Amino acid sequence: LAVEARAGERVLDLGAGVAAVGLCLAARVHGCTIVGIELQPALAALAIRNADLNNTAGHVQTRVHDLADPLPGDLGPFDHVATNPPYLAAAVADPSPNPSKALATVESSADLARWLEVATGALKPAGTLTAIHRSDRLEEIVGHLAALGWGDITVKRLPPAARVLIRARRAARLRRTEASPLVLHRASGGYTDEAEAVLRHAQPLTF
């Protein structure tokens, strides 16, 4: 994962799903705490079960919550936020007939601007925000983050996937950096060595 968490730090995972991010982070960084926020109760129940089965329930927690509403007041500030917002704006989407998949992939009660507003509002002043999204919405994301005061932005592309990783820190002026891309697949098929190190061996995805 690309989140630079350390032992003792707290990470907020917005759109936690079944806790894949939290479980991977807990395996890589022992002693950090991950709180997942998930809209769908069925997915949140799976996330809680996954944490139990992987003996990480003390470090990986999941709550059901709609990001259209303020975050629960007892959560407190976080050192890092990781988020995987729905990729498609409601106005242009052709939703899946599967209701759960449609909610996961198409903006509903909270649009992209709201997701980023909640994420930045949950962070400590020196915190980091890490997001993955479609590359064709990169400029929109950068604009929202800069307006929210998170102008130190690093972009890492993931070819051949049309996805980008974005890391943001607080900055008064916009400063945008392109990190070296992470190539996911070999031309001959299969994952590259760099991708395998992240996927199979719990190595950090560095910017």
C-alpha positions as CSV (number, residue, x, y, z in Angstrom):
1,L,0.0,0.0,0.0
2,A,1.0,3.6,-0.6
3,V,0.0,4.9,2.9
4,E,3.1,5.9,4.9
5,A,1.8,4.8,8.3
6,R,3.9,3.9,11.3
7,A,3.3,2.0,14.5
8,G,1.0,4.0,16.8
9,E,-0.6,6.0,14.0
10,R,-4.3,6.1,13.0
11,V,-5.5,5.6,9.5
12,L,-9.0,6.4,8.2
13,D,-10.2,4.3,5.2
14,L,-13.1,5.9,3.5
15,G,-15.1,3.5,1.4
16,A,-13.6,0.5,3.2
17,G,-15.6,-2.2,1.4
18,V,-14.6,-5.6,3.0
19,A,-11.5,-4.1,4.6
20,A,-8.9,-5.1,2.0
21,V,-6.9,-1.9,2.6
22,G,-7.1,-2.1,6.3
23,L,-6.0,-5.8,6.4
24,C,-3.1,-5.2,4.0
25,L,-2.0,-2.2,6.0
26,A,-2.2,-4.0,9.3
27,A,-0.1,-6.8,7.9
28,R,2.6,-4.4,6.7
29,V,2.6,-1.9,9.6
30,H,2.2,-3.6,13.0
31,G,0.8,-1.4,15.7
32,C,-1.2,1.1,13.6
33,T,-5.0,1.4,13.8
34,I,-7.3,1.5,10.8
35,V,-10.9,2.7,11.0
36,G,-12.9,1.9,7.9
37,I,-16.1,3.8,6.9
38,E,-18.5,1.9,4.7
39,L,-21.9,2.8,3.4
40,Q,-23.2,-0.7,2.8
41,P,-24.0,-2.7,5.9
42,A,-23.4,-6.1,4.2
43,L,-19.9,-5.1,3.1
44,A,-19.2,-3.7,6.6
45,A,-20.3,-7.0,8.1
46,L,-17.8,-8.8,5.9
47,A,-15.1,-6.4,6.8
48,I,-15.6,-7.1,10.5
49,R,-15.6,-10.8,9.9
50,N,-12.4,-10.5,7.8
51,A,-10.7,-8.7,10.6
52,D,-11.8,-11.4,13.1
53,L,-10.6,-14.2,10.8
54,N,-7.3,-12.5,10.3
55,N,-6.8,-11.8,14.1
56,T,-6.7,-8.0,13.4
57,A,-10.0,-7.0,15.1
58,G,-8.0,-4.9,17.6
59,H,-6.4,-2.9,14.8
60,V,-8.9,-2.9,11.9
61,Q,-12.4,-1.5,12.8
62,T,-15.3,-0.8,10.5
63,R,-18.3,1.5,10.9
64,V,-21.4,1.9,8.8
65,H,-21.8,5.5,7.8
66,D,-23.0,7.7,5.0
67,L,-20.4,10.3,4.0
68,A,-23.1,12.7,3.1
69,D,-23.4,13.2,6.9
70,P,-20.6,14.4,9.2
71,L,-18.2,11.8,10.6
72,P,-19.0,10.6,14.1
73,G,-17.5,13.0,16.6
74,D,-15.8,10.3,18.6
75,L,-13.4,9.3,15.8
76,G,-11.0,12.2,16.4
77,P,-8.3,13.3,13.9
78,F,-6.2,10.8,11.9
79,D,-2.6,10.7,10.8
80,H,-3.5,9.4,7.3
81,V,-6.6,9.0,5.2
82,A,-6.8,6.4,2.4
83,T,-9.8,6.5,0.0
84,N,-11.1,4.8,-3.1
85,P,-14.2,6.9,-4.0
86,P,-16.8,5.7,-6.5
87,Y,-15.2,6.3,-9.9
88,L,-18.2,7.5,-11.9
89,A,-20.3,10.6,-11.5
90,A,-24.0,9.9,-11.3
91,A,-24.8,12.1,-14.3
92,V,-22.7,10.1,-16.8
93,A,-22.8,6.6,-15.3
94,D,-24.5,3.5,-16.6
95,P,-25.0,1.7,-13.2
96,S,-24.5,-2.0,-12.8
97,P,-27.8,-3.9,-12.3
98,N,-26.2,-5.2,-9.1
99,P,-27.2,-2.7,-6.4
100,S,-24.1,-3.3,-4.3
101,K,-21.8,-2.8,-7.2
102,A,-23.7,0.2,-8.4
103,L,-23.2,1.9,-5.0
104,A,-19.5,1.0,-5.0
105,T,-18.8,2.4,-8.4
106,V,-21.3,5.3,-8.9
107,E,-21.5,8.5,-6.8
108,S,-24.7,8.6,-4.8
109,S,-25.4,10.5,-1.6
110,A,-21.9,11.9,-1.5
111,D,-20.1,13.1,-4.7
112,L,-16.4,13.3,-5.3
113,A,-16.1,16.8,-3.8
114,R,-17.8,15.6,-0.6
115,W,-15.5,12.6,-0.3
116,L,-12.5,14.8,-0.5
117,E,-14.0,17.3,1.9
118,V,-14.6,14.6,4.5
119,A,-11.1,13.1,4.0
120,T,-9.3,16.4,4.5
121,G,-11.5,17.4,7.4
122,A,-10.5,14.2,9.2
123,L,-6.8,14.7,9.0
124,K,-4.3,16.2,11.4
125,P,-2.4,19.3,10.0
126,A,0.6,17.2,9.1
127,G,-1.4,14.3,7.8
128,T,-1.5,12.7,4.4
129,L,-4.3,11.9,2.0
130,T,-3.9,9.0,-0.4
131,A,-6.5,8.3,-3.0
132,I,-6.9,6.1,-6.1
133,H,-9.2,7.1,-8.9
134,R,-9.7,7.2,-12.6
135,S,-7.0,9.1,-14.5
136,D,-9.6,11.1,-16.5
137,R,-10.8,12.7,-13.3
138,L,-7.3,13.7,-12.1
139,E,-7.6,17.4,-12.9
140,E,-11.0,17.6,-11.0
141,I,-9.4,15.9,-8.0
142,V,-6.4,18.2,-8.0
143,G,-8.7,21.3,-8.2
144,H,-10.8,20.1,-5.3
145,L,-7.7,19.3,-3.1
146,A,-6.0,22.6,-3.9
147,A,-9.2,24.5,-2.9
148,L,-9.3,22.6,0.4
149,G,-5.7,23.6,1.2
150,W,-4.0,20.4,0.2
151,G,-1.8,21.8,-2.5
152,D,1.3,19.6,-2.2
153,I,0.2,16.8,-4.6
154,T,2.1,13.9,-6.0
155,V,0.7,11.7,-8.7
156,K,1.7,8.2,-9.5
157,R,0.3,6.5,-12.6
158,L,-0.4,2.8,-12.8
159,P,-0.1,1.8,-16.5
160,P,-1.7,0.1,-18.3
161,A,-4.6,0.7,-15.9
162,A,-6.3,4.1,-16.4
163,R,-5.9,4.8,-12.7
164,V,-3.8,7.2,-10.7
165,L,-2.6,7.3,-7.1
166,I,-2.7,10.7,-5.6
167,R,-1.0,11.8,-2.4
168,A,-1.7,15.2,-0.9
169,R,-0.3,17.2,2.0
170,R,-1.2,20.6,3.3
171,A,0.3,23.5,1.3
172,A,-0.8,27.1,0.7
173,R,0.2,27.0,-2.9
174,L,-0.3,24.3,-5.5
175,R,2.8,22.2,-6.1
176,R,2.3,19.1,-8.3
177,T,4.8,16.4,-8.8
178,E,4.7,13.3,-11.1
179,A,6.3,10.3,-9.4
180,S,7.7,7.4,-11.4
181,P,4.8,5.2,-12.6
182,L,4.3,1.7,-11.3
183,V,3.9,-0.6,-14.3
184,L,1.5,-3.4,-13.2
185,H,1.9,-6.0,-16.0
186,R,4.6,-7.4,-18.2
187,A,4.2,-7.2,-21.9
188,S,4.3,-11.0,-22.0
189,G,1.6,-11.2,-19.3
190,G,1.6,-11.5,-15.5
191,Y,2.6,-8.9,-12.9
192,T,5.9,-7.0,-12.9
193,D,8.4,-7.7,-10.1
194,E,7.5,-4.3,-8.5
195,A,3.8,-5.1,-8.5
196,E,4.4,-8.6,-7.1
197,A,6.5,-7.2,-4.3
198,V,3.5,-5.1,-3.2
199,L,0.8,-7.7,-3.9
200,R,2.5,-10.8,-2.5
201,H,5.2,-9.7,-0.1
202,A,3.7,-6.7,1.8
203,Q,6.2,-4.2,0.4
204,P,5.2,-0.5,0.5
205,L,4.1,1.1,-2.7
206,T,6.5,4.0,-2.7
207,F,6.0,7.4,-4.3
